[in-house]
């Protein structure tokens, strides 16, 4: 009898423990759910999800970005000059150092995404929320014009915040093109930002800000506006699954983002890479001056040099970013 009572007591204790743990798990889930739905968290989530998705995408795409920058800087100032292929550039980088040199500037790329993509996707969702509310109050659906407005505004605002990290990324990636005696050999993005600030002034961190902002507006217009529009049209006119809709819409967005933004990305790279020559002057005075000199000295098609590499850098980055952002949005809705 004593043994039976002991077994019953043990079973009862086990059941109570299981019940308590179940209640604790349910309470924990409820607390997490309530936290996700607080007003400040709902406002912050688009920014958090945007930053995380951009950082994941950058980690995947960084080697392609490194190759893209080297192609854009090749043959500067000449109409002919070298016409390196992506494979040739990759071989040269690996042959002169290590495979990990393809990830030069990754810390700057991650910081840029933490600032820039956090802001642009967060602001885009915020602006779209306001525009959607306005459209409903006017008795209409959200149109392409609304999406374009949100994309352009979000890209421009975010680019100003992200320019210092973007500048550091270009300097780190182009450092290997200089003679050994002139290289800065930046250890990290913090080292690059500190070195540039000390030698050129804090204002230099916003060098190339004008084309960076215009590029960001063009890229956001092509990426977010066309992604949102393509997804809406695919949902309305096809029977594709939600995942297929996201993949297809992000592929469309990647092409338009590349097409609209490459000329500005090209000029941005040239402006951010430049440093004063022996005469104390910079090669380019402004965005307009850079456009003019490149068009006259190197030809109009130079602005689209490396389009294939740029597309391979932008399209997968856009796809990974948008897919991860969509998934994070689903997890936290």
C-alpha positions as CSV (number, residue, x, y, z in Angstrom):
1,X,0.0,0.0,0.0
2,X,2.8,2.4,0.9
3,X,4.5,1.6,-2.4
4,X,1.2,2.3,-4.3
5,X,0.7,5.6,-2.4
6,X,4.2,6.6,-3.2
7,X,3.7,5.9,-6.9
8,X,0.5,7.8,-6.9
9,X,2.1,10.8,-5.2
10,X,5.0,10.7,-7.7
11,X,2.6,10.6,-10.6
12,X,0.5,13.4,-9.2
13,X,3.6,15.5,-8.8
14,X,4.8,14.8,-12.3
15,X,1.4,15.7,-13.7
16,X,1.4,19.0,-11.7
17,X,4.9,19.8,-12.9
18,X,3.9,19.2,-16.5
19,X,0.8,21.3,-16.0
20,X,2.9,24.1,-14.5
21,X,5.4,24.0,-17.3
22,X,2.7,24.0,-19.9
23,X,1.1,27.1,-18.2
24,X,4.6,28.8,-18.0
25,X,5.2,28.1,-21.7
26,X,1.8,29.5,-22.6
27,X,2.4,32.5,-20.4
28,X,5.8,33.0,-22.1
29,X,4.3,32.8,-25.5
30,X,1.5,35.2,-24.5
31,X,4.1,37.7,-23.2
32,X,6.1,37.4,-26.4
33,X,3.0,37.9,-28.5
34,X,1.9,40.9,-26.4
35,X,5.4,42.4,-26.7
36,X,5.4,42.0,-30.5
37,X,2.0,43.9,-30.6
38,X,2.9,46.9,-28.4
39,X,2.7,50.1,-30.4
40,X,6.4,50.9,-30.2
41,X,7.4,47.4,-31.3
42,X,5.0,47.5,-34.3
43,X,6.6,50.7,-35.3
44,X,10.1,49.3,-34.8
45,X,9.7,45.9,-36.5
46,X,9.8,47.1,-40.1
47,X,13.2,48.7,-39.3
48,X,14.5,45.6,-37.4
49,X,13.4,43.2,-40.0
50,X,14.8,45.4,-42.8
51,X,18.2,45.6,-41.2
52,X,18.5,41.9,-40.5
53,X,17.4,40.9,-44.0
54,X,19.9,43.4,-45.6
55,X,22.8,42.0,-43.4
56,X,22.0,38.4,-44.4
57,X,21.9,39.4,-48.1
58,X,25.2,41.3,-47.9
59,X,27.0,38.4,-46.3
60,X,25.9,36.3,-49.3
61,X,26.6,38.8,-52.0
62,X,29.8,40.6,-50.7
63,X,32.3,38.9,-53.1
64,X,30.2,40.0,-56.1
65,X,30.1,43.6,-54.8
66,X,33.9,43.6,-54.5
67,X,34.3,42.5,-58.1
68,X,31.7,45.1,-59.2
69,X,33.7,48.0,-57.6
70,X,37.0,46.8,-59.2
71,X,35.3,46.7,-62.7
72,X,33.9,50.2,-62.3
73,X,37.4,51.6,-61.3
74,X,39.2,49.9,-64.2
75,X,40.4,52.2,-67.1
76,X,39.5,55.5,-65.3
77,X,40.0,58.5,-67.5
78,X,40.5,56.7,-70.8
79,X,38.0,55.8,-73.6
80,X,39.7,52.5,-74.1
81,X,41.5,51.0,-71.2
82,X,41.2,47.6,-69.8
83,X,37.8,45.8,-70.0
84,X,38.1,43.2,-67.2
85,X,35.6,40.4,-66.9
86,X,34.2,39.3,-63.5
87,X,36.2,36.1,-63.7
88,X,39.4,37.9,-64.5
89,X,38.9,40.3,-61.6
90,X,38.1,37.4,-59.2
91,X,41.2,35.5,-60.3
92,X,43.4,38.6,-59.9
93,X,42.1,39.2,-56.3
94,X,42.6,35.6,-55.3
95,X,46.0,35.4,-57.0
96,X,47.3,38.6,-55.2
97,X,46.1,37.5,-51.8
98,X,43.6,35.1,-50.4
99,X,40.1,34.0,-51.2
100,X,39.0,35.9,-48.1
101,X,40.1,39.1,-49.9
102,X,36.8,38.9,-51.8
103,X,35.2,39.7,-48.5
104,X,37.3,42.9,-48.0
105,X,35.0,45.6,-46.6
106,X,32.5,43.1,-45.2
107,X,32.4,45.0,-41.8
108,X,31.6,48.2,-43.7
109,X,29.0,46.4,-45.8
110,X,27.3,45.0,-42.7
111,X,27.3,48.4,-41.0
112,X,25.9,50.0,-44.1
113,X,23.1,47.5,-44.2
114,X,22.5,47.9,-40.4
115,X,22.0,51.7,-41.1
116,X,20.8,52.0,-44.7
117,X,18.6,49.0,-45.2
118,X,17.2,49.3,-41.8
119,X,16.1,52.8,-42.6
120,X,15.0,52.3,-46.2
121,X,12.8,49.2,-45.6
122,X,11.6,50.6,-42.3
123,X,10.6,54.0,-43.8
124,X,9.1,52.3,-46.9
125,X,6.8,50.2,-44.7
126,X,6.0,53.2,-42.6
127,X,5.3,55.5,-45.6
128,X,3.2,52.7,-47.3
129,X,1.2,52.4,-44.1
130,X,0.3,56.1,-44.2
131,X,-0.4,56.0,-48.0
132,X,-2.6,52.9,-47.6
133,X,-4.6,54.6,-44.9
134,X,-5.0,57.7,-47.1
135,X,-6.0,55.7,-50.1
136,X,-8.7,53.8,-48.1
137,X,-10.0,57.1,-46.8
138,X,-10.3,58.3,-50.4
139,X,-12.1,55.1,-51.4
140,X,-9.4,53.7,-53.7
141,X,-6.7,51.1,-53.8
142,X,-3.0,51.8,-53.3
143,X,-1.6,52.5,-56.8
144,X,1.9,52.3,-58.4
145,X,2.3,56.1,-57.8
146,X,1.9,55.6,-54.1
147,X,4.5,52.8,-54.1
148,X,6.9,54.9,-56.2
149,X,6.6,57.8,-53.8
150,X,7.2,55.6,-50.8
151,X,10.2,54.0,-52.5
152,X,11.8,57.3,-53.6
153,X,11.4,59.0,-50.3
154,X,12.6,56.0,-48.2
155,X,15.7,55.6,-50.4
156,X,16.7,59.2,-50.2
157,X,16.3,59.5,-46.5
158,X,18.1,56.3,-45.8
159,X,21.0,57.1,-48.1
160,X,22.0,60.1,-46.1
161,X,22.2,58.0,-42.9
162,X,24.2,55.3,-44.7
163,X,26.7,57.4,-46.7
164,X,29.7,57.2,-44.2
165,X,29.5,53.4,-44.1
166,X,29.1,53.3,-47.9
167,X,32.2,55.5,-48.3
168,X,34.2,53.3,-46.0
169,X,33.2,50.3,-48.0
170,X,34.4,51.8,-51.3
171,X,37.7,52.9,-49.8
172,X,38.3,49.5,-48.3
173,X,37.5,47.7,-51.6
174,X,39.6,50.1,-53.7
175,X,42.6,50.2,-51.4
176,X,44.1,47.1,-53.0
177,X,44.4,48.9,-56.3
178,X,46.9,51.4,-55.0
179,X,50.7,50.9,-54.9
180,X,51.9,49.2,-51.8
181,X,53.4,52.3,-50.3
182,X,50.1,54.3,-50.7
183,X,47.7,51.7,-49.2
184,X,45.9,52.4,-46.0
185,X,45.4,48.7,-45.1
186,X,42.2,49.5,-43.1
187,X,41.7,46.9,-40.3
188,X,37.9,47.4,-40.1
189,X,35.1,49.8,-40.9
190,X,35.8,51.7,-37.6
191,X,39.5,52.1,-38.6
192,X,38.5,53.3,-42.0
193,X,36.0,55.9,-40.7
194,X,38.5,57.1,-38.1
195,X,41.3,57.4,-40.6
196,X,39.2,59.3,-43.2
197,X,37.9,61.7,-40.5
198,X,41.4,62.4,-39.2
199,X,43.0,62.9,-42.6
200,X,40.2,64.5,-44.6
201,X,37.8,65.9,-42.0
202,X,34.4,64.6,-40.8
203,X,32.7,66.2,-43.7
204,X,34.5,63.9,-46.1
205,X,32.4,61.0,-44.8
206,X,29.6,62.4,-46.9
207,X,31.7,62.6,-50.1
208,X,29.5,61.4,-53.0
209,X,26.3,61.9,-50.9
210,X,24.5,63.4,-53.9
211,X,24.8,60.4,-56.2
212,X,24.4,58.1,-53.3
213,X,21.0,59.7,-52.5
214,X,20.0,59.7,-56.2
215,X,21.2,56.1,-56.6
216,X,19.3,55.0,-53.5
217,X,16.1,56.7,-54.8
218,X,16.5,55.1,-58.2
219,X,17.3,51.7,-56.7
220,X,14.4,51.9,-54.2
221,X,12.1,53.0,-57.0
222,X,13.1,50.0,-59.1
223,X,13.3,47.5,-56.2
224,X,10.5,48.3,-53.7
225,X,8.0,49.9,-56.0
226,X,8.2,47.3,-58.7
227,X,8.4,44.5,-56.1
228,X,5.3,45.7,-54.4
229,X,3.5,46.3,-57.7
230,X,4.6,43.0,-59.3
231,X,3.5,41.0,-56.2
232,X,0.1,42.7,-56.2
233,X,-0.4,42.0,-59.9
234,X,0.8,38.3,-59.5
235,X,-1.6,37.8,-56.6
236,X,-4.5,39.3,-58.6
237,X,-3.9,37.7,-61.9
238,X,-2.1,34.3,-61.2
239,X,-2.6,31.2,-59.2
240,X,1.0,31.1,-58.0
241,X,1.8,30.2,-54.4
242,X,2.8,33.0,-52.0
243,X,6.5,31.8,-52.2
244,X,6.5,31.8,-56.0
245,X,4.9,35.3,-56.1
246,X,7.7,36.6,-53.8
247,X,10.5,35.0,-55.9
248,X,9.0,36.2,-59.2
249,X,8.3,39.7,-57.9
250,X,11.8,40.0,-56.4
251,X,13.4,38.9,-59.8
252,X,11.5,41.6,-61.6
253,X,12.4,44.2,-58.9
254,X,16.1,43.2,-59.2
255,X,16.2,44.0,-62.9
256,X,14.6,47.4,-62.7
257,X,16.6,48.3,-59.6
258,X,19.8,47.5,-61.6
259,X,18.7,49.4,-64.7
260,X,17.7,52.6,-63.0
261,X,20.5,52.8,-60.4
262,X,23.7,51.6,-62.2
263,X,24.8,55.0,-63.7
264,X,24.4,56.7,-60.3
265,X,26.2,53.8,-58.6
266,X,29.0,54.2,-61.1
267,X,29.4,57.9,-60.4
268,X,29.1,57.3,-56.6
269,X,32.0,54.8,-56.7
270,X,34.2,57.2,-58.7
271,X,33.5,60.1,-56.3
272,X,33.9,58.1,-53.1
273,X,37.2,56.5,-54.3
274,X,38.8,59.8,-55.4
275,X,41.5,61.5,-53.3
276,X,43.5,64.7,-53.9
277,X,46.3,64.5,-56.4
278,X,49.8,66.1,-56.1
279,X,48.3,69.4,-57.2
280,X,45.9,69.3,-54.2
281,X,42.8,69.0,-56.5
282,X,40.2,66.2,-56.8
283,X,39.6,64.6,-60.2
284,X,35.9,65.4,-60.0
285,X,34.3,68.5,-58.5
286,X,30.7,67.2,-58.3
287,X,28.2,64.6,-59.5
288,X,27.5,66.6,-62.6
289,X,31.2,67.1,-63.3
290,X,31.9,63.4,-63.0
291,X,29.0,62.5,-65.3
292,X,30.3,65.0,-67.9
293,X,34.0,63.9,-67.7
294,X,33.2,60.2,-67.9
295,X,30.8,60.7,-70.8
296,X,33.4,62.9,-72.7
297,X,36.6,60.9,-71.9
298,X,35.2,57.3,-71.6
299,X,31.9,57.3,-73.5
300,X,28.3,57.0,-72.4
301,X,28.3,53.2,-72.4
302,X,30.9,53.3,-69.6
303,X,28.1,54.1,-67.1
304,X,26.7,50.6,-67.9
305,X,30.0,48.8,-67.8
306,X,29.6,45.7,-65.7
307,X,25.8,45.6,-65.9
308,X,25.8,41.8,-65.8
309,X,27.9,41.8,-62.6
310,X,25.9,44.6,-61.1
311,X,22.7,42.7,-61.8
312,X,24.1,39.6,-60.3
313,X,25.0,41.7,-57.3
314,X,21.7,43.6,-57.1
315,X,19.1,41.0,-58.1
316,X,20.1,38.2,-55.7
317,X,20.7,40.8,-52.9
318,X,17.2,42.2,-53.6
319,X,15.7,38.7,-53.7
320,X,17.4,37.6,-50.4
321,X,16.6,40.8,-48.7
322,X,12.9,40.9,-49.7
323,X,12.4,37.1,-49.1
324,X,14.0,37.3,-45.6
325,X,12.1,40.5,-44.8
326,X,8.8,38.8,-46.0
327,X,9.6,35.8,-43.8
328,X,10.5,37.9,-40.8
329,X,7.3,39.9,-41.3
330,X,5.3,36.7,-41.3
331,X,7.0,35.5,-38.1
332,X,6.3,38.7,-36.3
333,X,2.9,39.6,-37.6
